[in-house]
Each structure stands twice: as structure tokens, then as C-alpha cells.
Amino acid sequence: MCQLFAHQPQRDYESQTRSLRIDGHCTSIRLELSFWDTLEEIAAKEDMSLAKFLTRLHSEVLDHHGEVHNFASLLRCSCLIYRSKAAVVIPDFLDDRTPRLVAAE
């Protein structure tokens, strides 16, 4: 079980700080590279740049909640939600093992 986690590429959990401007304010966000990759994927699927996507998300959270307490945590959770919704269970008809999870496109 731990091999699934321990054998992942180190690059995925290296963190990177990126500077960006949200609603005219300069800020920086530090996330692991796998989260940046996922956010870039989401933005591309929405036909937006990453900066525009992050600005829109921040704005929608402000509209809905009135404030954003921890934007980096919100981004990580958003990535987890995105990945979990992209996963589907596909039965393996070749043997009697339980169905496995695979990423859906």
C-alpha cells in the first residue's frame, strides 16, 4: 500500500511559490507542483489562463462567502474535488477482482 505513495515522483510534491495579481492586488501562493499542474489543467479545460482562472475562482468565493480565509488551501481542496470527480470505477471483466479506479477523460 505505501508503495503507491512512496514511489511517486519527487517532483510532484516539491513546492513552488508563484506570484500573481488577483483583483489588482499582488500576492504569492505556494503549492506543490502536482497542484499547480492540476490547476493549469482545470484552467485549460475552462479555456482560461491560470491567472484568469484563479482570479475568477477568488472572485466567486468572495461573492459566495464574503471573504477567502486560506486561498492556498481552497486551491488544494479544489484540485482534490476535480480529481475525485474525474475518477470513475471501471469493472475489470478479465478476472473476479474488485473494480479498480481509473482516471476518466
C-alpha positions, 0 to 999 in steps of 0.5 A: 500500500505505501508503495503507491505513495512512496514511489511517486515522483519527487517532483510532484510534491516539491513546492513552488511559490508563484506570484500573481495579481488577483483583483489588482492586488499582488500576492504569492501562493505556494503549492506543490507542483502536482497542484499547480499542474492540476490547476493549469489543467482545470484552467485549460479545460475552462479555456482560461489562463491560470491567472484568469482562472484563479482570479475568477475562482477568488472572485466567486468565493468572495461573492459566495462567502464574503471573504477567502480565509486560506486561498492556498488551501481552497486551491488544494481542496479544489484540485482534490474535488476535480480529481475525485470527480474525474475518477470513475470505477471501471469493472475489470471483466478479465478476472473476479477482482474488485473494480479498480479506479481509473482516471476518466477523460 
